[in-house]
């Protein structure tokens, strides 16, 4: 019986290695250097981003025609910093948040409305903590042009400086790509769609086809919701990785990262208790069972446990290397999974307490 149970994670990891679109491979694409003459307007929703927004704006200034910043009731001088960043920066004062909208999407909607009046070929939807690389922006536009994409997105390289970030940020990206394999996102054969909110390039026509940002106005995981809406309307979607464009937002401790994960985890599970139980069980079997059966003292289960842990570590290793961490971190995935299980449970508890999705002083994922 123990051997039959111990073989389950081996089968799961064999599927993840060979049947999940190769999500674990780190592939950074460099398209052919065709000339780029498109008009690009960036839109940045910003709420209390004084610490980071100057770097974001200066990184964009030479790569886009115009930058539209929507100040979402900031209390730290974000708008003043943005106004001083350059002549091609327009700062809009955000209007009061209406019912049924999340704060970010309402700010984004106002920025897009202004940006569309400038007749762009593409909108670049980005965050106030993203320091863009000019070459990466050009490459993203080339990818969209050469492939006829309606939405193209980069998973930017997240900050990985503090002890908590070194432990938890690489697996965060790993788990994201496992949920949203880039090959499946780009393929018309799969319904899977996803994007990363730090750098989303979208055609105005594609946005119009889905009914604008209003179509996803109450979504907490707004980037993936946008990609899903575009793909459902027949649009072509693409997600890739970049090591050049980076987030400059840092998380000082494990609690900060835990709250970041908790903010959206239960929403990802569609607020279903049944799916939550299944997800926790799946995490246990996939990540925790392999090292546990090594303690059984029984040869066959121990062989299966070691094989599953080896497969797990091998699949995670490319992400560890992408973030320039020691290969030994690839062995830590079972322990890291415990943290993510806890954050997921916390997310559900917060939702049941009507305090879900807390972000910058707002609760935006509340049980009806």
C-alpha positions, -999 to +999 in steps of 0.1 A: +000+000+000+028+025+009+046+017-024+014+023-043+010+057-026+047+066-030+046+061-068+019+088-072+043+118-070+066+100-094+038+098-119+028+134-112+063+147-119+067+126-150+036+143-163+049+178-153+082+171-170+068+157-203+031+167-205+029+203-192+042+222-221+078+223-209+068+251-185+101+246-166+124+254-195+138+289-193+136+302-228+143+339-235+134+348-271+153+374-292+133+381-324+148+392-357+158+429-356+131+443-379+127+481-377+100+492-352+080+523-361+049+518-339+034+544-317+035+531-281+017+547-251+024+534-216-003+535-189+007+532-152-018+530-123-001+543-092-011+543-055+016+554-030+045+545-053+068+574-044+097+551-036+098+534-070+079+554-097+108+577-107+129+547-118+100+533-137+092+565-156+128+573-165+133+538-178+103+543-202+110+579-213+130+571-244+111+540-255+074+552-257+057+581-272+037+591-241+034+579-205+000+582-187+001+579-149-031+577-130-026+588-094-050+566-074-054+587-042-018+586-032-008+602+000+030+601-004+037+626-032+036+600-060+019+625-084+045+652-078+073+628-085+056+617-117+051+652-130+088+660-127+098+629-146+097+643-181+077+662-208+061+631-221+045+621-188+009+630-183-005+627-147-042+622-142-059+625-108-079+594-103-116+596-097-133+581-067-136+543-069-171+532-081-188+500-068-178+468-086-143+478-096-109+470-081-087+500-075-060+491-100-084+484-128-104+516-123-072+536-124-061+516-155-094+523-172-090+561-167-055+560-181-065+539-211-093+563-219-068+591-221-042+570-239-066+560-267-071+597-275-034+597-286-042+570-312-015+545-303-007+513-322-001+495-289-008+502-252+019+492-227+001+484-195+027+484-167+032+489-130+049+517-111+077+494-098+089+481-132+123+493-145+121+487-182+150+479-205+147+497-238+158+467-258+132+445-241+104+469-250+115+469-286+118+431-286+083+428-272+069+450-300+088+429-326+074+397-312+039+411-314+044+424-349+061+393-363+036+369-349+004+390-353-003+390-316-031+409-299-015+407-265+021+400-256+035+400-221+068+397-203+072+380-169+098+405-157+126+395-133+114+401-098+137+414-070+156+387-053+178+404-027+165+397+008+166+363+025+128+359+020+130+368-017+159+344-023+138+316-008+103+324-022+105+345-054+120+318-077+093+293-067+066+320-071+076+323-108+080+286-111+045+279-098+030+307-120+045+291-151+033+257-140-003+271-139+001+290-171+026+272-194+038+297-221+036+272-249-001+265-241-008+302-238+006+308-273-012+278-288-047+280-303-052+243-293-053+251-256-077+274-237-050+283-212-042+320-212-021+342-190-001+374-187+021+391-162+009+426-152+043+442-150+046+444-188+016+438-211+015+450-247-020+451-262-035+463-294-064+489-288-086+469-312-082+438-291-091+457-260-122+471-278-133+436-288-136+425-252-155+456-242-125+474-227-111+470-192-147+472-179-151+436-190-127+425-161-134+454-137-138+432-106-110+407-112-082+405-086-059+385-109-064+411-136-035+403-159-045+367-165-082+378-167-073+402-195-054+376-214-082+351-210-108+377-223-086+385-253-080+348-262-117+339-258-125+365-284-101+349-309-071+370-301-035+357-301-017+358-268+019+353-258+039+352-226+076+351-222+104+358-197+129+385-197+160+390-175+165+427-185+132+443-174+130+441-137+107+449-107+124+472-082+099+465-055+114+446-026+098+424+001+117+427+033+104+396+051+086+363+048+054+379+060+053+405+032+057+378+005+031+357+023+006+385+022+014+391-015+006+354-023-024+354+000-039+384-018-049+363-048-045+326-039-081+319-030-093+339-060-072+317-082-092+288-067-124+305-076-133+307-039-142+271-038-136+251-006-137+219-026-110+231-049-090+244-019-090+210-003-080+194-036-052+220-041-038+214-006-040+176-011-023+180-045+005+201-030+010+175-002+012+145-026+034+163-051+059+181-029+058+167+007+051+130+002+085+123-016+107+133+014+083+118+039+084+083+024+122+085+026+116+082+064+096+050+060+126+027+061+110+005+033+132+001+002+106+004-026+088+035-012+121+051-005+132+045-041+100+061-053+104+090-029+140+097-040+130+095-077+102+120-072+124+144-052+151+141-079+126+149-107+112+178-087+147+192-081+157+188-117+126+206-130+130+235-105+168+239-112+165+260-144+145+286-124+170+285-096+197+292-121+177+320-137+177+338-104+214+331-099+208+310-067+229+280-056+217+247-072+212+235-036+180+256-035+164+232-059+163+206-031+143+230-009+110+229-029+092+206-004+098+230+024+089+260+003+057+243-007+047+242+030+049+280+031+028+283-001+002+259+014+000+282+045-004+313+024-032+296+004-050+287+036-046+322+049-060+336+017-092+314+022-095+324+058-092+361+050-119+357+023-142+340+047-136+368+072-146+393+044-110+407+044-098+391+012-075+407-014-062+434+009-038+456-010-026+491-001-054+498+023-082+483+002-102+451+005-111+440-030-120+404-029-149+402-005-173+374+000-208+383-012 
